[in-house]
Amino acid sequence: MDEDQCSQKGRFYVHAAIQNLLRLPSFVSISLLDGAGLMQDLLSGSFNDNAKLKLALMGVIGANDNAHARTHLLGLLAGATSFPAALRVGQALGSASNEAAILQKLGVFSAPAAPSSSSSAPPPAPTANTRIHGETDNTVFIETRHQVAIGANPYGASIRIRPDSSSTEVGTLQDKQSAYSIGETGDWVAIEHTFTGETRPETAFVSKFSVELVDGYA
C-alpha cells in the first residue's frame, strides 16, 4: 500500500471514528490512524472538542496506548487526578470503559494495592470535581455517568444537598419521577436539581437504593 492509499484509508477510518467512536471500538484502528500521521493532526486540529476527546479516549482504551492520545488527555487533566465534570467523560466512554480505568492507564490514579502488614493507609482519593450548592470550590468527586434516575421508593426519595444522609434535605424525588443523573459517588447518585430561588439546576444527591438508573434523558 503506497502513502496515498494509506492516507485515504486512514481518512476513511477518521470518518468512522468521528461518527461511531466508542460504539464500534473494534472498527477503529488507532495504529492505522497513527501510522498515517493522522492522530496528531486530528487531536491538534479543528475538529470539535467532543470528537477529539472521544478519539483520545479510544487511543488509551484496552491494548491501545497512543502517545498523542495520552498527551491530549493529560492536557485536559491539567495536573488534576480527575477529569472536569463538564467534559462528561463517562458519557463519552459509554460502555467501552470507565473514567477510573482511563485515569489509571494515564498513571494519575492508581488502583488500590493489596493490604500489607507494613502499611494500612488508604489510597489517595481522586480530586474533587463537583461543587456543592452554596459553596465556592469543588468538594466532592463524582464518577461521571450520564443517565436518568427514576424514583423507585413508594414513599419518595429524599434529595439532599450533599452525599450524606445527615445533610440538608432540599426536596423529594417521587416514585416514578425522573431526574437527570450526572454520575455517582459511593452510595449516592448525583442529579440535577433546581434549588429554591434559583433558575438554573445544580448538583444534589439521592440514595442509589431509592432510584433506578437507565440510559437516556429525563
C-alpha positions in Angstrom: 0.0 0.0 0.0 1.6 3.3 -1.0 1.4 6.5 1.1 -1.6 8.0 -0.7 -3.6 4.8 -0.3 -2.7 4.6 3.4 -3.7 8.3 3.8 -7.0 7.7 2.0 -7.8 4.6 4.1 -6.7 6.5 7.2 -9.2 9.2 6.4 -11.9 6.6 5.9 -11.2 5.4 9.4 -11.2 9.0 10.7 -14.7 9.5 9.4 -15.8 6.3 11.0 -14.1 7.3 14.2 -15.9 10.6 14.5 -19.3 9.1 13.7 -19.1 5.8 15.6 -16.2 6.2 18.1 -16.7 4.0 21.2 -19.8 2.4 19.7 -17.9 0.1 17.4 -14.4 0.1 19.0 -13.2 -2.9 17.0 -13.8 -1.0 13.8 -11.4 1.9 14.7 -7.7 1.2 14.2 -5.7 3.6 16.3 -2.4 2.1 14.9 -3.6 2.8 11.3 -4.5 6.4 12.1 -1.2 6.9 13.9 0.7 5.2 11.1 -0.9 7.6 8.6 0.1 10.6 10.7 -3.5 11.4 11.5 -3.7 11.0 15.3 -1.6 14.1 16.0 -3.2 16.1 13.2 -6.8 15.3 14.4 -6.1 15.9 18.1 -4.4 19.3 17.4 -6.7 20.2 14.5 -10.0 22.0 14.1 -12.3 19.0 14.9 -14.8 19.8 17.7 -13.6 19.2 21.2 -16.0 16.3 21.9 -14.8 14.4 18.8 -11.2 14.9 19.9 -12.0 13.8 23.4 -13.6 10.6 22.1 -10.6 9.9 19.8 -8.1 10.4 22.6 -10.1 8.1 24.9 -10.1 5.4 22.2 -6.4 5.9 22.0 -5.8 4.6 25.5 -8.6 2.0 25.9 -7.7 -1.6 26.3 -4.5 -2.5 24.5 -4.2 1.0 22.9 -1.6 3.3 24.4 -1.1 6.0 21.9 1.3 8.8 22.9 -0.7 11.6 21.2 -3.9 10.4 22.9 -2.1 10.4 26.3 -0.7 13.9 25.8 -4.2 15.2 24.8 -5.9 13.6 27.9 -3.2 14.7 30.3 -3.6 18.2 28.9 -7.3 18.1 29.7 -6.5 16.9 33.3 -4.1 19.9 33.7 -2.4 18.3 36.7 -5.6 17.1 38.4 -6.4 13.5 39.2 -9.9 13.5 37.7 -11.4 15.0 34.6 -13.6 18.1 34.9 -17.3 17.0 35.2 -18.2 19.4 32.3 -16.3 17.1 29.9 -18.8 14.3 30.6 -16.1 11.6 30.2 -18.4 8.9 31.4 -20.9 9.7 28.6 -18.1 9.8 26.0 -16.9 6.4 27.1 -20.3 4.8 27.1 -19.9 1.1 27.8 -16.4 0.9 26.3 -14.6 1.6 29.6 -14.9 3.9 32.7 -13.2 7.0 33.9 -11.3 5.3 36.7 -9.7 2.9 34.2 -8.6 5.7 32.0 -7.1 7.6 34.9 -5.3 4.5 36.0 -4.0 4.0 32.4 -2.7 7.6 32.4 -0.9 6.9 35.7 -2.7 9.6 37.6 -5.0 7.4 39.7 -3.6 4.0 40.9 -5.8 1.1 41.7 -5.8 0.2 45.5 -2.9 -2.0 46.4 -3.4 -5.2 48.3 -3.2 -4.6 52.1 0.2 -5.2 53.6 1.4 -5.6 57.1 3.7 -2.6 56.8 1.0 0.0 55.8 -2.7 0.3 56.2 -3.0 3.8 54.7 -5.9 4.1 52.2 -5.1 5.1 48.6 -5.4 8.8 47.8 -8.8 10.0 46.8 -9.4 11.4 43.3 -9.5 15.2 43.1 -12.9 16.7 43.7 -14.7 17.7 40.5 -18.2 18.8 41.7 -19.3 22.0 43.6 -21.9 21.7 46.3 -24.8 24.3 46.3 -23.8 27.3 48.3 -20.0 26.6 48.2 -17.4 28.2 46.0 -15.0 25.3 45.5 -15.3 21.7 44.3 -15.5 19.4 47.3 -17.0 16.1 46.0 -15.7 13.7 43.4 -18.3 12.0 41.2 -17.6 9.5 38.5 -19.5 10.9 35.6 -22.1 8.7 34.1 -25.0 10.5 32.4 -28.2 8.6 32.8 -31.8 9.1 34.0 -32.6 8.5 37.7 -36.2 7.3 38.2 -37.7 7.3 41.7 -38.1 3.8 43.0 -39.2 4.5 46.5 -43.0 4.5 47.1 -42.5 7.0 49.9 -40.3 9.2 47.8 -36.5 9.6 47.7 -35.0 12.4 49.8 -32.9 14.9 47.7 -30.0 16.1 49.8 -27.5 18.9 49.4 -24.5 16.6 50.0 -24.0 12.8 49.5 -24.7 12.3 53.2 -27.9 11.1 54.9 -27.4 13.7 57.7 -27.1 16.7 55.2 -29.9 19.1 54.5 -32.9 17.7 52.6 -33.9 20.0 49.7 -36.6 18.1 48.0 -38.1 14.7 47.2 -37.9 12.6 44.1 -41.3 11.0 43.9 -41.9 7.4 42.9 -41.6 7.1 39.1 -40.5 10.7 38.8 -37.3 11.2 36.7 -34.3 13.4 37.1 -31.1 13.8 35.0 -28.2 11.9 36.6 -24.7 13.2 36.1 -22.8 10.4 38.0 -22.3 8.6 41.2 -20.2 8.8 44.4 -20.3 5.9 46.8 -23.9 5.0 47.6 -25.2 8.3 46.1 -26.4 9.4 42.7 -25.7 13.0 41.7 -28.7 14.6 40.0 -29.6 18.0 38.5 -31.8 19.9 40.9 -33.1 23.5 40.8 -32.8 24.9 44.3 -35.4 27.2 45.7 -34.8 30.8 44.5 -32.5 29.6 41.7 -33.2 29.5 38.0 -30.5 27.0 36.9 -30.1 23.4 38.1 -27.2 22.5 40.3 -26.0 19.2 41.7 -27.9 17.4 44.5 -27.9 13.8 45.7 -30.3 10.9 46.2 -29.6 7.5 47.6 -28.8 5.0 44.8 -31.0 2.5 46.7 -34.1 4.7 46.1 -33.7 5.1 42.3 -33.4 3.1 39.2 -30.8 4.3 36.6 -31.5 4.0 32.9 -29.8 5.3 29.8 -31.5 8.2 28.1 -32.7 11.7 29.0 -35.1 12.9 31.6 
